[in-house]
């Protein structure tokens, strides 16, 4: 993963802060359509993602490393299936902690 450098964990509400940057997003796949997909971030917001040819999202939940575009869509650089059973509310707590004073620097 070090190929991507620092990849802060984000949810939908944090997306705008990272335009042009590489981020890490854990999400539920809502629908796929060709080379795009709509995912539900840990805070419930929907994000359009642009897939690459090798992207193989085959389970309900996934983790994405991608670049945030100016239009707040995400271009997938790497993705991993996380299975069909994940509590996104816990993921969101981790995201919020990572962006708090307490968690800054330890949960990148």
N, C-alpha and C positions, 0 to 999 in steps of 0.2 A: 504494500500500500504506500510505501514511502515515495513511490513514483509521483504521487499526486501532491506531495507536500502536506501542509496543514489543511485539514478538511473539517471545518467546524460543523457540528451537528445542528441542523435547523428544522424548523417546522414552517408552516405556511406564513405565519405572522412575521417570521424573521427573514423571509425571502428577499424583500426589497433592500435590506441592509447589505446584501451580498451580490448585487448586480455586477457581472463581469468576473466573479470569483468562483473558485471550486469549493463545493460544499458536500456534506454527507446528509442524506435524507432517508429515513426509514418510513415506509408508507405501505398502505394497502392499495392493491391494484383494483381500480374501479372498472375500467374498460380499456381494451387495446384496439387500435385501428391502424393497421399497416405499420408505418414507422413512427407512430405516436401512441401515447397512452395517457390516460388521466389517472392520477393516483390521489389517494386521500392521505394527507400528512397527519402526523401524530396529534395535531390540534384540531383536526376535522376539516381543514381547508383543502380545496382541490387544486392540483397543480398539473399542468400539461407538460409532459416530458417528451423529448425527441430521442428515439432509440437509434442505435447503430445496428448494423447487420448481425453482429455476433451476440447482441443482447438476447438472452433467453429467459424471459420472465415466465415461469411456469407454475408458481405457487401464489397464494393469496397475498402474501406479504413479501416485501423485498427491501434491500438496502441499495441505495444508488449513490455513487459519487458522480457528480456532474457539475457543469458550468452553468451559472445562472445568466440567462440572456437578459437584455434590456427590457424585453416585454414580460419578464418574470416567468418565462418558461425555463425548463432545465434541459440541457443537452447532456445525455448520458455518456459518461466516459467509461464507467465500469458499473456492473450491477451484480447482485447476488440474491438468490432465492432464500427466503427465511422460513418457508413452510406455510402452513395454513392455520396456525394457532399462535397468535401473538397479541399481547395486551398493549395497544398503542397508547393507552393512558399512562402506562409506566414509562414508555419511551418518551412521551412528552414531558414527564417530570425530569428525566435526564437532560433533555434539551433545555428546559427552563433553568435547571441547576447550572448547566454549562455556561449559560449567559448571565448568571447572577454573580455578584461579588464573591460569594463563597466558592463557586465552582470554576471561576475564571482561571484558565491555564491548565486545569487538570483533566478536563473532559473534552479535549479537542477532537 
